[in-house]
Amino acid sequence: MSTNQLHQARHLTLPSREAMLHRVPSVQQFWTHNYHLLREAWKEWEESQNASLSPIGSALLDSRLREAVAHAWEDPSKESAVLELMHEVAPDVFEFQFFEPQRLADLRTYLEQAWDAQIPLRPPYGIVLNRRGAMLDSRSEGYLAAPGFQAFYRELLNTYMRPIARLLFPEIMGYDTQTFGFSIHYKPNTDTSIRPHTDASAVTLNININLPNEPFTGSTVDFYNPSAGKMIPLAFTSGSAMIHRGNVVHAAQPITSGERTNLVLWLYGDNGRMPIQGTQRDLVDAKLRWRMPTGQLDNFAPF
C-alpha cells in the first residue's frame, strides 16, 4: 500500500497562526489547494492505523437516548419517549445526556490519535486556533476526513440530531437539509471565551466530550432570556448536550481551571437558508420527522 499522500500531507508547511487569525488569502489558498491531498491522506492514515484505532459508533451514546431514538425510527408514534429526555433549561434551550460518560474514552482516544496524526486540520476561524479545534464536515477544507469518523459524524446528524431538532422546533423542517460541524477546545490562558452571538444555523447541537475525570470550572454557556432581560448561565457535564435554535443569543464565559472540549453541529437549509424568526410552529406528522434525508449536500459553509 502506498503512503505517498500521507507522507506528503505530513510534510506540508502550515500557514502561521497569525495568518490564520487574520484570514489572509494565502490561508484559504493553502486549504483549497490541498483539499484532495488531505482527504486521501486521512484514508491512508485510517487504513494504516485500523487495528489500533478505538471503535466509534452509536454504542457510545447514552443508552436511554439510543433506545428511545431507535424505537422512534421503528414507530414514530413513540417519539414522546425521546421528548421525555429533553429538559428545557432556558427559553428554547434543551439539555440532555448524549454520550455515555464511561464510553467517552473510546471517542476521545480515537480523536487523540487523529490529532496526533500529523495531518493538517483546519481550525474553526474566529473561535479557537488550538490543537483540538478542527472542522468536521466535508464541505470544509482541512476537515477530519477519516472515513470511520465521517460515518460516525453522519450518524450523529442524520439518526439523532435532525429528528430531535424537528421534534423540538417543528418550524425548522425544510431548513435542516445541510450540515456543518467543528470541534472546540477551551483551556485557561488561550482562547477562553466567546462574546454574545447567534449562530448561522437553524439549530445548534453542542456536545461535551470531557471524560468524567476531567473537571473544569468556569466556561459556562450563557443563553439570553428575552422575557427576563438577562443571561442564564449553563454548565456542561461529561457527555451532556445542549440543543437550541441558532438565533438564540449565547456566549461562552472564560474557563478558570481544567479544559473543556465540545463537538458543535449545525443544521440549516440549502445555501445557508434559515427560518424567519417568529415563524409559526405548524403541526407536523411524526412520520415526516423520522425520515432520512434524500437531498444532496451543497458546498455552502458558514466559515
FINU-309837 format. One record per residue (C-alpha): residue number from 1; y, z, x. Coordinates in nm, 3 decimals. Layout:
(sefi NUM, (Y, Z, X))
...
//
This chain:
(sefi 1, (0.000, 0.000, 0.000))
(sefi 2, (0.340, -0.098, 0.135))
(sefi 3, (0.605, 0.169, 0.153))
(sefi 4, (0.880, -0.071, 0.251))
(sefi 5, (1.117, 0.013, -0.035))
(sefi 6, (1.061, 0.386, 0.003))
(sefi 7, (1.137, 0.360, 0.374))
(sefi 8, (1.449, 0.153, 0.309))
(sefi 9, (1.575, 0.391, 0.041))
(sefi 10, (1.534, 0.691, 0.267))
(sefi 11, (1.745, 0.526, 0.535))
(sefi 12, (2.038, 0.424, 0.317))
(sefi 13, (2.375, 0.564, 0.416))
(sefi 14, (2.509, 0.752, 0.114))
(sefi 15, (2.878, 0.741, 0.014))
(sefi 16, (3.063, 1.055, 0.118))
(sefi 17, (3.112, 1.344, -0.122))
(sefi 18, (3.485, 1.279, -0.115))
(sefi 19, (3.434, 0.912, -0.202))
(sefi 20, (3.209, 1.009, -0.494))
(sefi 21, (3.457, 1.270, -0.620))
(sefi 22, (3.733, 1.007, -0.621))
(sefi 23, (3.501, 0.733, -0.754))
(sefi 24, (3.623, 0.478, -0.503))
(sefi 25, (3.499, 0.121, -0.574))
(sefi 26, (3.253, 0.125, -0.286))
(sefi 27, (3.060, 0.409, -0.453))
(sefi 28, (2.985, 0.205, -0.765))
(sefi 29, (2.901, -0.093, -0.543))
(sefi 30, (2.650, 0.120, -0.349))
(sefi 31, (2.460, 0.231, -0.659))
(sefi 32, (2.473, -0.110, -0.829))
(sefi 33, (2.360, -0.297, -0.517))
(sefi 34, (2.066, -0.060, -0.460))
(sefi 35, (1.958, -0.014, -0.824))
(sefi 36, (1.631, -0.208, -0.797))
(sefi 37, (1.551, -0.084, -0.447))
(sefi 38, (1.580, 0.279, -0.559))
(sefi 39, (1.375, 0.220, -0.873))
(sefi 40, (1.092, 0.070, -0.669))
(sefi 41, (1.121, 0.348, -0.411))
(sefi 42, (1.060, 0.607, -0.681))
(sefi 43, (0.745, 0.422, -0.791))
(sefi 44, (0.616, 0.420, -0.433))
(sefi 45, (0.705, 0.787, -0.390))
(sefi 46, (0.514, 0.888, -0.703))
(sefi 47, (0.211, 0.684, -0.600))
(sefi 48, (0.214, 0.842, -0.254))
(sefi 49, (0.257, 1.194, -0.395))
(sefi 50, (0.045, 1.160, -0.707))
(sefi 51, (-0.229, 1.402, -0.600))
(sefi 52, (0.020, 1.677, -0.515))
(sefi 53, (0.272, 1.635, -0.799))
(sefi 54, (0.283, 1.905, -1.065))
(sefi 55, (0.181, 1.768, -1.407))
(sefi 56, (0.463, 1.747, -1.660))
(sefi 57, (0.433, 1.680, -2.033))
(sefi 58, (0.463, 1.832, -2.378))
(sefi 59, (0.233, 2.121, -2.276))
(sefi 60, (0.537, 2.270, -2.101))
(sefi 61, (0.720, 2.313, -2.432))
(sefi 62, (0.731, 2.629, -2.642))
(sefi 63, (0.404, 2.641, -2.837))
(sefi 64, (0.574, 2.716, -3.171))
(sefi 65, (0.809, 2.423, -3.131))
(sefi 66, (0.533, 2.191, -3.017))
(sefi 67, (0.313, 2.284, -3.313))
(sefi 68, (0.591, 2.261, -3.573))
(sefi 69, (0.707, 1.923, -3.443))
(sefi 70, (0.350, 1.788, -3.432))
(sefi 71, (0.295, 1.888, -3.797))
(sefi 72, (0.626, 1.726, -3.899))
(sefi 73, (0.525, 1.399, -3.734))
(sefi 74, (0.197, 1.410, -3.927))
(sefi 75, (0.365, 1.511, -4.254))
(sefi 76, (0.748, 1.505, -4.265))
(sefi 77, (0.746, 1.733, -4.570))
(sefi 78, (0.653, 2.014, -4.328))
(sefi 79, (0.973, 1.979, -4.125))
(sefi 80, (1.104, 2.309, -4.261))
(sefi 81, (0.885, 2.482, -4.001))
(sefi 82, (1.098, 2.315, -3.732))
(sefi 83, (1.419, 2.422, -3.904))
(sefi 84, (1.300, 2.784, -3.910))
(sefi 85, (1.301, 2.786, -3.529))
(sefi 86, (1.670, 2.691, -3.515))
(sefi 87, (1.927, 2.972, -3.505))
(sefi 88, (2.292, 2.891, -3.575))
(sefi 89, (2.481, 3.090, -3.310))
(sefi 90, (2.823, 2.924, -3.357))
(sefi 91, (2.951, 2.676, -3.618))
(sefi 92, (2.716, 2.375, -3.597))
(sefi 93, (2.563, 2.504, -3.272))
(sefi 94, (2.193, 2.591, -3.285))
(sefi 95, (1.986, 2.778, -3.028))
(sefi 96, (1.608, 2.764, -2.997))
(sefi 97, (1.330, 2.806, -2.742))
(sefi 98, (1.249, 2.467, -2.593))
(sefi 99, (1.031, 2.529, -2.287))
(sefi 100, (0.767, 2.796, -2.243))
(sefi 101, (0.918, 3.015, -1.967))
(sefi 102, (0.584, 3.073, -1.796))
(sefi 103, (0.522, 2.697, -1.776))
(sefi 104, (0.862, 2.604, -1.636))
(sefi 105, (0.731, 2.648, -1.282))
(sefi 106, (0.541, 2.319, -1.322))
(sefi 107, (0.856, 2.129, -1.418))
(sefi 108, (1.065, 2.295, -1.152))
(sefi 109, (0.804, 2.227, -0.884))
(sefi 110, (0.798, 1.860, -0.983))
(sefi 111, (1.178, 1.841, -0.973))
(sefi 112, (1.197, 2.023, -0.640))
(sefi 113, (0.953, 1.767, -0.498))
(sefi 114, (1.174, 1.488, -0.635))
(sefi 115, (1.493, 1.647, -0.498))
(sefi 116, (1.320, 1.672, -0.158))
(sefi 117, (1.201, 1.310, -0.167))
(sefi 118, (1.499, 1.189, 0.042))
(sefi 119, (1.564, 0.910, -0.209))
(sefi 120, (1.933, 0.894, -0.303))
(sefi 121, (2.011, 1.030, -0.651))
(sefi 122, (2.347, 0.974, -0.813))
(sefi 123, (2.508, 1.299, -0.926))
(sefi 124, (2.696, 1.309, -1.258))
(sefi 125, (3.057, 1.213, -1.186))
(sefi 126, (3.319, 1.470, -1.273))
(sefi 127, (3.070, 1.754, -1.330))
(sefi 128, (2.881, 1.864, -1.020))
(sefi 129, (2.804, 1.685, -0.697))
(sefi 130, (2.529, 1.901, -0.556))
(sefi 131, (2.160, 1.864, -0.478))
(sefi 132, (2.027, 1.929, -0.828))
(sefi 133, (2.282, 1.721, -1.014))
(sefi 134, (2.120, 1.385, -1.100))
(sefi 135, (2.123, 1.107, -1.357))
(sefi 136, (1.807, 1.088, -1.568))
(sefi 137, (1.844, 0.774, -1.783))
(sefi 138, (1.752, 0.421, -1.674))
(sefi 139, (2.095, 0.292, -1.783))
(sefi 140, (2.247, 0.490, -1.494))
(sefi 141, (2.240, 0.364, -1.135))
(sefi 142, (2.074, 0.602, -0.893))
(sefi 143, (1.868, 0.769, -1.168))
(sefi 144, (1.545, 0.965, -1.126))
(sefi 145, (1.322, 0.663, -1.179))
(sefi 146, (0.982, 0.817, -1.103))
(sefi 147, (0.757, 0.672, -1.379))
(sefi 148, (0.596, 1.008, -1.461))
(sefi 149, (0.931, 1.176, -1.507))
(sefi 150, (1.063, 0.886, -1.716))
(sefi 151, (0.765, 0.911, -1.953))
(sefi 152, (0.834, 1.284, -1.992))
(sefi 153, (1.208, 1.225, -2.041))
(sefi 154, (1.148, 0.965, -2.314))
(sefi 155, (0.905, 1.200, -2.490))
(sefi 156, (1.167, 1.477, -2.497))
(sefi 157, (1.420, 1.239, -2.654))
(sefi 158, (1.201, 1.046, -2.897))
(sefi 159, (0.947, 1.304, -3.009))
(sefi 160, (1.169, 1.613, -3.011))
(sefi 161, (1.545, 1.568, -2.976))
(sefi 162, (1.611, 1.280, -3.214))
(sefi 163, (1.424, 1.411, -3.523))
(sefi 164, (1.557, 1.764, -3.468))
(sefi 165, (1.911, 1.628, -3.439))
(sefi 166, (1.864, 1.428, -3.760))
(sefi 167, (1.732, 1.738, -3.935))
(sefi 168, (2.034, 1.947, -3.837))
(sefi 169, (2.300, 1.675, -3.852))
(sefi 170, (2.192, 1.405, -4.102))
(sefi 171, (2.512, 1.206, -4.062))
(sefi 172, (2.420, 1.106, -3.706))
(sefi 173, (2.142, 0.874, -3.821))
(sefi 174, (2.231, 0.527, -3.702))
(sefi 175, (2.440, 0.682, -3.426))
(sefi 176, (2.136, 0.805, -3.232))
(sefi 177, (1.983, 0.480, -3.112))
(sefi 178, (2.091, 0.516, -2.747))
(sefi 179, (2.026, 0.786, -2.490))
(sefi 180, (2.181, 0.944, -2.184))
(sefi 181, (2.082, 1.235, -1.962))
(sefi 182, (2.160, 1.425, -1.646))
(sefi 183, (2.077, 1.748, -1.470))
(sefi 184, (2.342, 2.002, -1.380))
(sefi 185, (2.336, 2.297, -1.143))
(sefi 186, (2.573, 2.589, -1.105))
(sefi 187, (2.595, 2.837, -0.819))
(sefi 188, (2.881, 3.058, -0.702))
(sefi 189, (3.145, 2.912, -0.470))
(sefi 190, (3.073, 2.548, -0.564))
(sefi 191, (3.137, 2.356, -0.888))
(sefi 192, (3.118, 2.665, -1.104))
(sefi 193, (3.283, 2.579, -1.436))
(sefi 194, (3.384, 2.300, -1.674))
(sefi 195, (3.709, 2.316, -1.872))
(sefi 196, (3.713, 2.282, -2.256))
(sefi 197, (3.599, 1.935, -2.360))
(sefi 198, (3.397, 1.733, -2.609))
(sefi 199, (3.106, 1.506, -2.520))
(sefi 200, (3.085, 1.128, -2.555))
(sefi 201, (2.779, 1.180, -2.774))
(sefi 202, (2.685, 1.213, -3.138))
(sefi 203, (2.456, 1.505, -3.043))
(sefi 204, (2.405, 1.701, -2.721))
(sefi 205, (2.092, 1.896, -2.627))
(sefi 206, (2.144, 2.138, -2.336))
(sefi 207, (1.820, 2.290, -2.199))
(sefi 208, (1.798, 2.566, -1.940))
(sefi 209, (1.521, 2.531, -1.680))
(sefi 210, (1.569, 2.857, -1.489))
(sefi 211, (1.244, 3.038, -1.418))
(sefi 212, (1.205, 3.387, -1.573))
(sefi 213, (1.262, 3.545, -1.230))
(sefi 214, (1.589, 3.356, -1.173))
(sefi 215, (1.855, 3.565, -1.350))
(sefi 216, (2.224, 3.484, -1.329))
(sefi 217, (2.548, 3.635, -1.454))
(sefi 218, (2.848, 3.460, -1.599))
(sefi 219, (2.809, 3.086, -1.665))
(sefi 220, (2.830, 3.123, -2.043))
(sefi 221, (2.892, 2.814, -2.253))
(sefi 222, (3.180, 2.886, -2.489))
(sefi 223, (3.200, 2.700, -2.821))
(sefi 224, (3.516, 2.676, -3.027))
(sefi 225, (3.509, 2.829, -3.374))
(sefi 226, (3.786, 2.649, -3.567))
(sefi 227, (3.788, 2.894, -3.858))
(sefi 228, (3.836, 3.193, -3.626))
(sefi 229, (4.054, 3.003, -3.379))
(sefi 230, (3.864, 3.133, -3.077))
(sefi 231, (3.576, 3.055, -2.842))
(sefi 232, (3.230, 3.206, -2.884))
(sefi 233, (3.052, 3.275, -2.552))
(sefi 234, (2.679, 3.198, -2.546))
(sefi 235, (2.432, 3.260, -2.264))
(sefi 236, (2.114, 3.070, -2.179))
(sefi 237, (1.780, 3.237, -2.115))
(sefi 238, (1.480, 3.083, -1.942))
(sefi 239, (1.372, 2.768, -2.130))
(sefi 240, (1.622, 2.810, -2.413))
(sefi 241, (1.825, 2.522, -2.554))
(sefi 242, (2.144, 2.466, -2.750))
(sefi 243, (2.195, 2.161, -2.967))
(sefi 244, (2.530, 2.063, -3.117))
(sefi 245, (2.745, 1.770, -3.221))
(sefi 246, (2.921, 1.608, -2.931))
(sefi 247, (3.262, 1.661, -3.091))
(sefi 248, (3.233, 2.042, -3.079))
(sefi 249, (3.478, 2.174, -2.818))
(sefi 250, (3.298, 2.373, -2.549))
(sefi 251, (3.344, 2.493, -2.191))
(sefi 252, (3.128, 2.634, -1.911))
(sefi 253, (3.256, 2.955, -1.756))
(sefi 254, (3.223, 3.040, -1.383))
(sefi 255, (2.890, 3.168, -1.264))
(sefi 256, (2.925, 3.500, -1.084))
(sefi 257, (2.577, 3.554, -0.940))
(sefi 258, (2.249, 3.368, -0.921))
(sefi 259, (2.213, 2.999, -1.008))
(sefi 260, (2.172, 2.801, -1.332))
(sefi 261, (2.000, 2.464, -1.373))
(sefi 262, (2.004, 2.267, -1.700))
(sefi 263, (1.898, 1.932, -1.838))
(sefi 264, (2.161, 1.775, -2.065))
(sefi 265, (2.055, 1.500, -2.307))
(sefi 266, (2.280, 1.288, -2.529))
(sefi 267, (2.227, 1.061, -2.828))
(sefi 268, (2.483, 0.807, -2.952))
(sefi 269, (2.498, 0.469, -3.122))
(sefi 270, (2.491, 0.118, -2.981))
(sefi 271, (2.770, 0.059, -2.727))
(sefi 272, (2.872, 0.423, -2.742))
(sefi 273, (2.945, 0.436, -3.116))
(sefi 274, (2.967, 0.781, -3.275))
(sefi 275, (3.004, 0.901, -3.635))
(sefi 276, (3.356, 0.955, -3.757))
(sefi 277, (3.448, 1.323, -3.760))
(sefi 278, (3.407, 1.469, -4.107))
(sefi 279, (3.153, 1.206, -4.216))
(sefi 280, (2.981, 1.305, -4.540))
(sefi 281, (2.635, 1.454, -4.493))
(sefi 282, (2.420, 1.235, -4.717))
(sefi 283, (2.072, 1.338, -4.819))
(sefi 284, (1.811, 1.166, -4.604))
(sefi 285, (1.444, 1.120, -4.683))
(sefi 286, (1.242, 1.327, -4.435))
(sefi 287, (1.020, 1.026, -4.362))
(sefi 288, (1.322, 0.845, -4.219))
(sefi 289, (1.387, 1.125, -3.972))
(sefi 290, (1.038, 1.127, -3.829))
(sefi 291, (1.022, 0.770, -3.703))
(sefi 292, (1.004, 0.638, -3.351))
(sefi 293, (1.296, 0.413, -3.251))
(sefi 294, (1.230, 0.040, -3.261))
(sefi 295, (1.556, -0.098, -3.119))
(sefi 296, (1.630, -0.191, -2.761))
(sefi 297, (1.817, 0.028, -2.516))
(sefi 298, (2.156, -0.117, -2.424))
(sefi 299, (2.334, -0.084, -2.090))
(sefi 300, (2.627, 0.130, -2.202))
(sefi 301, (2.664, 0.450, -2.000))
(sefi 302, (2.944, 0.703, -2.068))
(sefi 303, (2.982, 0.772, -1.694))
//
